[in-house]
Amino acid sequence: MSKLLKFAIVLLTSLAICACGSGGGGGSDLPVAGDTVTPGTPGTPSAPSTPGDLGALTDLGDLLGSAGDNWYYTKAAAINDAGQIVGQSNAGSPVKAAFMWDPASSTMTGLGIHSGTYDDFFGLKTTPTTNFFLYSEAIGINNSGLVIGNSTTGTGWPNETEKRAFLWHPTLGAIDLAPPAFIDSTGKTIIKSFSEAVDINNLGEVILTADDEKGRHAYYWDGVSTRTVTLTRDDSSTLDVVIPDLDLLGRIINQDGEAVAINENGQTVINSGGTAVFHDLNIDVIESLNHLPGASSTKAVDINNQGSGRGHIVGTSGNRGFFWDGGAMYPIDTLAGDSSEAVDLNDLDQVVGNAKTADGSTHAFLWRLGAGGKGVITDLGTLGGANSFAVAINDAGQVAGYSETGETYSEGGITVNVQHAFLWHNGTMYDLGTHNDFYSYPFIPPYPTSEAVGINISGEVAGNSITINSHPRGFSLSPTLP
């Protein structure tokens, strides 16, 4: 029996929750050390691609399963190497719910939501309130099909201020990821109300941001360790609950922090105190990344599995993206403009992000450390418009994102710039178009824009087609590359 299974059986016995319902290695056609790349020179396709050149976008459907004309909300958030996609969909009850879509069956499964009322669930009230969990969302999935997500009350929507993290297991359903418990000045054991799942690796290790006695901090859970605590209700009755035994990341308690990412080697990165902090849980090494010259803040976005046992980190320091390797922070150039930002990296140390050009536009870029420790940057160009944005890169060097096409869409006197999801492969930016053929509606096209949100090792893309009022509908693409 796996350690996760053992834990979940104990936890589910103690605390009932309703359960309704980018990896691998590879070659690359990217620039290598010594390549000459002139900043500001777009790496655009030799000829513009046509929407749909790589195949039709597959509609993910929704949890309501209604046929015919509908505008039901489905928002893809992440994809694993098996092509499984997670996100959030209209569900009826709950109003919006976490889902997992399986390409093998082309079916969407609801992942449930925390049960009960928000206050009563934490053992703080003896009578129900109207503050129910209304929503759940999935935000990540590993290659074993373990999903992390959050239940929310709707308070402060769309910027949810009350959240509760969960781990979803394909057999066991939703498992509560409660914040750490502490004893207050009266001797009572307290669990605060906020926890937010952030990342999961392929070992099932999770990092989250949670409220504790001192504030809001980043925490790690190994996927197995638990503790039993006794909570006291308002009427002095008690409730025993089993919660994950969390470890504080970075050991930072005097200032708030947030979890960012965990790699396959038990190494994490958090943001706290205006900078990023690396924490290797195996040897308990903690190191601040500091700032690039002239910068007053640093924010990390990801950590990979590369580099002599120590992951490399990317993010933005001041107005420049950075690549961090064991203490050395390399600034990422602009595309002849005044700023750059890194958004993702793969295990080959290839970095993608977005940078300003000389005319003030923003272009997606590809960066790597070249000969002599000098950065090599490639402008990925656009689909014909002024701006493009990268969101993810896989270990095959393929980049997913979205770009303006140079076209506009007008309806009722409102005009927006059309942007389409793209897949950049071997020097060509392919236009993925939008999908809108699963029903008929008077607005043509009902989804004028689209975006990619993730890409797996096989080049399969997850994304969303989007209406003029930013209403998403999730899609999957298994590209047929030339």
C-alpha positions as CSV (number, residue, x, y, z in Angstrom):
1,M,0.0,0.0,0.0
2,S,1.4,3.4,-1.0
3,K,2.3,6.0,1.7
4,L,-0.3,8.3,0.2
5,L,-3.0,5.6,0.3
6,K,-2.2,4.9,4.0
7,F,-2.5,8.5,4.9
8,A,-5.6,9.1,2.9
9,I,-7.5,6.2,4.5
10,V,-6.7,7.6,8.0
11,L,-7.6,11.1,7.0
12,L,-10.8,10.3,5.3
13,T,-11.9,8.3,8.3
14,S,-11.4,11.4,10.5
15,L,-12.5,14.2,8.2
16,A,-15.1,13.7,5.6
17,I,-14.9,15.7,2.4
18,C,-17.3,15.3,-0.6
19,A,-15.6,13.7,-3.5
20,C,-18.1,14.2,-6.3
21,G,-17.6,13.1,-8.9
22,S,6.2,19.3,-17.7
23,G,8.7,16.3,-17.5
24,G,11.0,14.1,-19.6
25,G,14.0,14.8,-21.6
26,G,14.3,15.4,-25.3
27,G,16.2,17.0,-28.1
28,S,15.9,20.6,-29.1
29,D,16.1,22.7,-32.2
30,L,16.8,25.9,-30.2
31,P,20.0,28.1,-30.4
32,V,23.1,26.5,-28.9
33,A,26.1,28.2,-27.4
34,G,27.9,30.3,-29.9
35,D,24.8,31.1,-32.0
36,T,24.5,34.7,-33.0
37,V,21.2,36.2,-32.1
38,T,20.7,39.9,-32.5
39,P,18.4,41.4,-29.9
40,G,15.3,42.9,-31.6
41,T,15.5,40.6,-34.6
42,P,12.3,38.5,-34.6
43,G,12.5,34.8,-35.0
44,T,9.3,34.8,-36.9
45,P,8.1,32.1,-39.3
46,S,9.4,32.3,-42.8
47,A,5.7,32.3,-43.9
48,P,2.7,33.0,-41.7
49,S,1.0,29.9,-40.4
50,T,-2.7,29.4,-40.8
51,P,-5.0,28.7,-37.9
52,G,-5.6,25.0,-37.6
53,D,-2.4,24.0,-39.5
54,L,-1.5,21.6,-36.6
55,G,-5.0,20.2,-36.2
56,A,-8.4,21.0,-34.8
57,L,-8.8,22.1,-31.2
58,T,-10.7,19.6,-29.1
59,D,-13.5,21.0,-26.8
60,L,-13.1,19.8,-23.2
61,G,-16.8,20.0,-22.6
62,D,-18.2,21.0,-19.1
63,L,-19.5,19.3,-16.0
64,L,-23.1,20.1,-16.8
65,G,-22.9,18.0,-20.0
66,S,-25.6,19.9,-21.7
67,A,-26.0,19.6,-25.4
68,G,-27.0,22.5,-27.8
69,D,-26.5,26.2,-27.5
70,N,-24.7,27.1,-24.3
71,W,-22.0,29.3,-23.0
72,Y,-20.9,27.2,-20.1
73,Y,-17.7,28.2,-18.5
74,T,-14.7,25.8,-18.7
75,K,-11.2,27.1,-17.9
76,A,-8.1,24.8,-18.4
77,A,-5.2,25.4,-16.0
78,A,-2.6,22.7,-16.4
79,I,-1.7,19.5,-18.4
80,N,0.5,16.5,-17.5
81,D,2.5,14.3,-19.8
82,A,-0.4,11.9,-20.2
83,G,-2.4,14.7,-21.7
84,Q,-4.8,14.9,-18.7
85,I,-6.0,18.5,-18.2
86,V,-7.3,20.1,-15.0
87,G,-9.1,23.4,-14.4
88,Q,-12.5,24.7,-13.4
89,S,-16.0,24.3,-15.0
90,N,-19.6,25.3,-14.4
91,A,-21.1,22.5,-12.4
92,G,-24.4,23.5,-11.0
93,S,-23.8,22.6,-7.4
94,P,-21.1,23.6,-6.5
95,V,-21.4,26.6,-8.7
96,K,-18.0,26.0,-10.3
97,A,-16.0,22.9,-9.6
98,A,-12.5,21.5,-10.2
99,F,-12.3,19.0,-13.1
100,M,-10.0,16.6,-14.7
101,W,-10.3,15.8,-18.5
102,D,-9.0,12.5,-19.8
103,P,-7.9,12.3,-23.4
104,A,-8.3,8.5,-23.5
105,S,-12.0,8.7,-23.0
106,S,-12.6,12.4,-23.8
107,T,-14.5,12.7,-20.6
108,M,-14.5,15.3,-17.8
109,T,-14.7,14.3,-14.2
110,G,-15.7,16.6,-11.3
111,L,-13.3,16.5,-8.5
112,G,-15.6,17.7,-5.7
113,I,-15.4,20.3,-3.0
114,H,-15.0,20.6,0.7
115,S,-18.2,19.7,2.5
116,G,-20.2,21.6,5.1
117,T,-20.2,25.3,5.9
118,Y,-16.9,27.2,5.9
119,D,-16.9,27.9,9.7
120,D,-18.4,24.7,10.8
121,F,-15.9,22.7,8.8
122,F,-13.1,24.1,10.9
123,G,-14.8,23.3,14.2
124,L,-15.4,26.9,15.1
125,K,-19.2,27.0,14.9
126,T,-21.9,24.6,16.1
127,T,-24.7,25.9,13.9
128,P,-24.5,26.2,10.1
129,T,-24.0,29.5,8.5
130,T,-24.7,30.7,4.9
131,N,-21.0,30.9,4.2
132,F,-20.8,27.6,2.2
133,F,-18.0,26.6,-0.2
134,L,-19.3,27.7,-3.5
135,Y,-16.4,26.9,-5.8
136,S,-13.5,24.6,-6.3
137,E,-10.7,24.8,-8.8
138,A,-7.9,22.5,-9.8
139,I,-4.6,24.2,-10.5
140,G,-2.0,21.4,-11.0
141,I,-1.7,17.7,-11.9
142,N,1.4,15.4,-11.8
143,N,2.2,12.5,-14.1
144,S,0.5,10.0,-11.6
145,G,-2.8,11.8,-11.9
146,L,-2.7,13.4,-8.5
147,V,-4.4,16.8,-8.6
148,I,-4.0,19.9,-6.3
149,G,-6.7,22.5,-6.0
150,N,-8.6,24.8,-3.7
151,S,-12.2,25.2,-2.4
152,T,-13.4,28.8,-2.0
153,T,-16.4,30.5,-0.4
154,G,-16.9,33.2,-3.0
155,T,-16.0,35.8,-0.5
156,G,-14.1,38.6,-2.3
157,W,-14.7,37.0,-5.7
158,P,-12.9,37.0,-8.1
159,N,-9.9,37.6,-5.7
160,E,-10.9,34.9,-3.3
161,T,-9.9,35.7,0.3
162,E,-11.0,32.4,1.9
163,K,-9.5,29.2,0.5
164,R,-8.9,25.7,1.6
165,A,-6.4,23.5,-0.3
166,F,-7.0,19.9,-1.3
167,L,-5.2,17.0,-2.9
168,W,-7.3,14.8,-5.2
169,H,-6.5,11.1,-5.5
170,P,-8.0,9.1,-8.4
171,T,-9.3,6.4,-6.0
172,L,-9.7,8.3,-2.7
173,G,-11.1,11.6,-3.9
174,A,-10.4,14.9,-2.2
175,I,-8.1,15.0,0.8
176,D,-8.0,18.2,3.0
177,L,-4.8,20.1,3.2
178,A,-5.4,22.1,6.3
179,P,-3.2,24.9,7.6
180,P,-0.8,24.2,10.4
181,A,-2.3,24.0,13.9
182,F,-1.1,26.0,16.9
183,I,-2.0,26.7,20.5
184,D,-3.3,30.1,21.3
185,S,-3.0,32.2,24.5
186,T,-6.0,30.4,26.0
187,G,-4.6,27.0,25.5
188,K,-6.9,26.1,22.6
189,T,-5.7,24.4,19.4
190,I,-6.3,26.7,16.5
191,I,-6.4,26.1,12.7
192,K,-6.7,29.2,10.6
193,S,-9.0,29.4,7.6
194,F,-6.7,29.9,4.7
195,S,-4.6,27.4,2.8
196,E,-3.8,27.5,-1.0
197,A,-2.2,24.7,-2.9
198,V,0.5,25.9,-5.2
199,D,2.6,23.1,-6.8
200,I,3.0,19.3,-6.8
201,N,5.9,17.2,-8.1
202,N,5.7,13.6,-9.5
203,L,6.5,12.2,-6.1
204,G,3.3,13.6,-4.7
205,E,5.1,16.2,-2.6
206,V,3.1,19.4,-2.3
207,I,3.8,23.0,-1.4
208,L,1.2,25.5,-0.3
209,T,0.7,28.9,1.2
210,A,-1.2,28.9,4.5
211,D,-2.1,31.2,7.5
212,D,-0.6,30.3,10.8
213,E,0.0,32.0,14.2
214,K,2.4,34.6,12.8
215,G,0.8,35.4,9.4
216,R,0.8,33.8,5.9
217,H,3.8,31.6,5.0
218,A,5.0,28.9,2.6
219,Y,4.8,25.2,3.7
220,Y,5.9,21.8,2.4
221,W,4.0,18.5,2.8
222,D,5.8,15.2,2.1
223,G,2.5,13.4,1.1
224,V,2.4,11.1,4.1
225,S,3.2,12.7,7.5
226,T,0.1,13.6,9.6
227,R,-0.8,14.7,13.1
228,T,-4.0,14.5,15.1
229,V,-5.3,17.7,16.8
230,T,-8.3,18.4,19.0
231,L,-10.3,21.5,18.2
232,T,-12.7,23.1,20.6
233,R,-16.1,24.4,19.3
234,D,-17.9,27.4,20.6
235,D,-20.1,25.2,22.9
236,S,-16.9,23.7,24.4
237,S,-17.4,20.3,22.6
238,T,-14.3,18.9,20.9
239,L,-13.5,17.5,17.5
240,D,-10.4,15.4,16.6
241,V,-9.1,15.9,13.1
242,V,-6.1,14.5,11.2
243,I,-4.2,17.1,9.3
244,P,-1.0,17.1,7.2
245,D,2.2,17.6,9.2
246,L,3.6,20.6,7.4
247,D,7.1,22.0,7.4
248,L,7.8,25.7,7.2
249,L,9.7,26.7,4.1
250,G,12.7,29.0,4.4
251,R,12.1,29.2,8.2
252,I,10.8,32.7,7.7
253,I,8.3,33.7,10.4
254,N,8.9,37.5,10.8
255,Q,7.5,38.3,7.4
256,D,4.9,36.8,5.2
257,G,5.8,34.5,2.3
258,E,4.3,32.5,-0.5
259,A,5.1,29.1,-2.0
260,V,6.2,29.2,-5.7
261,A,7.5,25.8,-7.0
262,I,9.0,22.4,-6.0
263,N,11.1,20.2,-8.3
264,E,11.6,16.4,-8.3
265,N,14.6,16.6,-6.0
266,G,12.8,18.1,-3.0
267,Q,14.1,21.6,-3.7
268,T,11.7,24.5,-3.4
269,V,11.6,28.3,-4.0
270,I,9.4,30.8,-2.2
271,N,8.9,34.6,-2.4
272,S,9.3,36.5,0.9
273,G,10.5,39.9,2.1
274,G,10.8,41.3,-1.4
275,T,13.1,38.5,-2.6
276,A,13.2,34.8,-3.5
277,V,14.5,32.1,-1.2
278,F,15.8,28.7,-2.2
279,H,15.3,25.8,0.2
280,D,16.8,22.4,-0.3
281,L,14.8,20.1,2.0
282,N,17.3,17.2,1.6
283,I,20.3,19.0,3.2
284,D,18.4,21.9,4.8
285,V,20.2,24.6,2.8
286,I,18.5,27.9,2.6
287,E,19.7,30.7,0.4
288,S,18.4,34.1,-0.5
289,L,18.7,35.1,-4.2
290,N,19.1,38.8,-3.5
291,H,18.7,41.3,-6.4
292,L,20.2,42.2,-9.7
293,P,22.2,45.5,-9.6
294,G,19.8,48.5,-9.3
295,A,16.8,46.3,-8.4
296,S,14.9,46.6,-5.1
297,S,12.8,43.4,-5.4
298,T,13.1,39.9,-6.8
299,K,10.3,37.5,-7.5
300,A,10.8,33.8,-8.6
301,V,8.4,31.9,-10.8
302,D,9.9,28.4,-11.2
303,I,12.7,25.9,-10.3
304,N,13.9,23.0,-12.5
305,N,15.7,19.7,-11.9
306,Q,19.0,20.7,-13.5
307,G,22.4,21.5,-12.2
308,S,24.6,19.2,-10.0
309,G,21.9,18.4,-7.7
310,R,20.7,21.9,-7.3
311,G,17.7,23.2,-9.3
312,H,18.0,26.4,-11.3
313,I,15.5,29.2,-10.7
314,V,14.0,31.9,-13.0
315,G,12.0,35.0,-12.3
316,T,12.2,38.8,-12.4
317,S,14.5,41.1,-10.5
318,G,13.6,44.8,-10.9
319,N,12.8,45.2,-14.6
320,R,14.9,42.2,-15.8
321,G,14.3,38.5,-16.0
322,F,16.9,36.4,-14.3
323,F,18.4,32.9,-14.4
324,W,19.8,31.7,-11.0
325,D,22.4,28.9,-10.7
326,G,23.8,28.1,-7.3
327,G,24.2,31.7,-6.2
328,A,25.0,33.3,-9.5
329,M,22.2,35.4,-11.0
330,Y,22.3,36.0,-14.7
331,P,20.3,39.0,-16.0
332,I,18.2,38.3,-19.1
333,D,18.5,40.8,-21.9
334,T,15.6,42.8,-23.4
335,L,14.7,42.8,-27.1
336,A,16.1,46.4,-27.4
337,G,13.4,47.7,-25.1
338,D,13.5,48.5,-21.4
339,S,12.4,45.4,-19.6
340,S,12.1,41.6,-19.6
341,E,10.5,38.9,-17.5
342,A,11.1,35.2,-17.2
343,V,8.0,32.9,-16.9
344,D,9.1,29.3,-17.3
345,L,12.2,27.1,-17.9
346,N,12.8,23.4,-18.7
347,D,15.3,20.9,-17.5
348,L,17.7,21.9,-20.4
349,D,18.0,25.4,-18.8
350,Q,16.0,27.0,-21.7
351,V,14.0,29.9,-20.4
352,V,11.0,31.6,-21.9
353,G,9.5,34.9,-21.1
354,N,8.4,38.2,-22.5
355,A,10.5,41.4,-23.2
356,K,10.0,44.9,-24.5
357,T,11.1,45.7,-28.0
358,A,12.5,49.1,-29.3
359,D,9.0,50.2,-30.3
360,G,7.5,49.4,-26.9
361,S,5.8,46.2,-28.0
362,T,6.1,43.0,-26.0
363,H,7.5,39.8,-27.6
364,A,7.9,36.3,-26.4
365,F,11.5,35.2,-26.1
366,L,13.7,32.2,-25.7
367,W,16.9,32.5,-23.7
368,R,19.7,30.2,-22.7
369,L,23.2,30.6,-21.3
370,G,25.6,30.6,-24.2
371,A,29.4,30.4,-24.7
372,G,31.5,32.1,-22.0
373,G,28.5,32.5,-19.7
374,K,26.8,35.0,-21.9
375,G,23.1,34.9,-22.5
376,V,21.7,34.1,-25.9
377,I,18.2,35.5,-26.5
378,T,15.8,34.8,-29.4
379,D,12.8,36.9,-30.3
380,L,10.0,34.5,-31.1
381,G,8.1,37.1,-33.1
382,T,4.3,37.3,-33.3
383,L,1.4,36.0,-35.3
384,G,1.2,39.3,-37.2
385,G,0.2,41.7,-34.4
386,A,2.2,43.9,-32.1
387,N,2.5,41.6,-29.0
388,S,3.1,38.0,-28.1
389,F,3.5,36.3,-24.7
390,A,5.1,32.9,-23.8
391,V,3.6,30.9,-20.9
392,A,5.4,27.5,-20.9
393,I,8.2,25.5,-22.5
394,N,8.7,21.7,-22.5
395,D,11.9,19.6,-22.5
396,A,11.7,19.3,-26.3
397,G,12.1,23.1,-26.6
398,Q,8.6,23.8,-27.8
399,V,7.0,26.9,-26.5
400,A,3.3,27.6,-25.8
401,G,1.7,31.1,-25.5
402,Y,-0.5,33.5,-27.2
403,S,-0.1,36.4,-29.7
404,E,-2.0,39.2,-31.3
405,T,-2.7,38.4,-35.0
406,G,-3.0,42.0,-36.2
407,E,-6.8,41.6,-36.6
408,T,-9.5,43.1,-34.5
409,Y,-13.0,41.9,-33.5
410,S,-15.9,44.3,-33.2
411,E,-19.4,43.6,-31.7
412,G,-21.9,46.3,-30.6
413,G,-19.4,49.1,-31.0
414,I,-16.7,47.4,-28.9
415,T,-13.5,46.4,-30.6
416,V,-10.7,44.1,-29.2
417,N,-7.4,43.0,-30.6
418,V,-7.6,39.4,-31.7
419,Q,-5.1,37.1,-30.0
420,H,-4.6,33.4,-30.7
421,A,-2.8,30.6,-28.8
422,F,0.4,29.5,-30.4
423,L,2.8,26.6,-30.4
424,W,6.4,27.6,-31.3
425,H,8.4,24.7,-32.8
426,N,11.7,24.5,-34.6
427,G,11.7,28.2,-35.5
428,T,8.0,28.5,-36.5
429,M,5.2,30.1,-34.5
430,Y,2.0,28.1,-35.3
431,D,-1.3,29.8,-35.0
432,L,-3.7,27.5,-33.1
433,G,-6.8,29.5,-33.8
434,T,-9.9,29.3,-31.7
435,H,-12.6,26.7,-31.3
436,N,-16.3,27.5,-31.6
437,D,-18.0,24.8,-33.6
438,F,-19.6,22.7,-30.8
439,Y,-22.7,24.8,-30.9
440,S,-24.5,27.6,-32.9
441,Y,-24.9,31.1,-31.6
442,P,-25.6,34.4,-33.4
443,F,-22.2,35.9,-32.5
444,I,-19.7,35.0,-35.2
445,P,-17.2,34.0,-34.0
446,P,-18.4,33.5,-30.4
447,Y,-14.8,33.0,-29.3
448,P,-12.6,35.5,-31.2
449,T,-9.5,35.0,-29.1
450,S,-7.6,32.2,-27.4
451,E,-4.7,31.5,-25.1
452,A,-2.4,28.5,-24.3
453,V,-1.9,27.7,-20.7
454,G,0.4,24.7,-20.7
455,I,2.3,22.2,-22.9
456,N,3.6,18.7,-22.1
457,I,6.6,16.7,-23.2
458,S,4.7,15.4,-26.3
459,G,3.8,18.9,-27.4
460,E,0.2,18.6,-26.5
461,V,-1.3,21.9,-25.6
462,A,-4.0,23.0,-23.1
463,G,-5.7,26.3,-23.5
464,N,-8.9,28.3,-23.6
465,S,-10.9,30.0,-26.3
466,I,-12.3,33.3,-25.0
467,T,-15.3,35.5,-25.6
468,I,-15.3,39.3,-25.9
469,N,-16.1,39.5,-22.2
470,S,-13.2,37.1,-21.2
471,H,-15.4,34.0,-20.8
472,P,-13.3,30.9,-21.4
473,R,-13.9,27.5,-22.9
474,G,-11.1,24.9,-22.5
475,F,-9.5,23.0,-25.3
476,S,-6.8,20.4,-26.0
477,L,-4.6,20.0,-29.0
478,S,-2.5,17.0,-30.0
479,P,-0.5,18.7,-32.9
480,T,0.4,17.1,-36.1
481,L,3.8,18.7,-36.8
482,P,5.3,19.0,-40.3
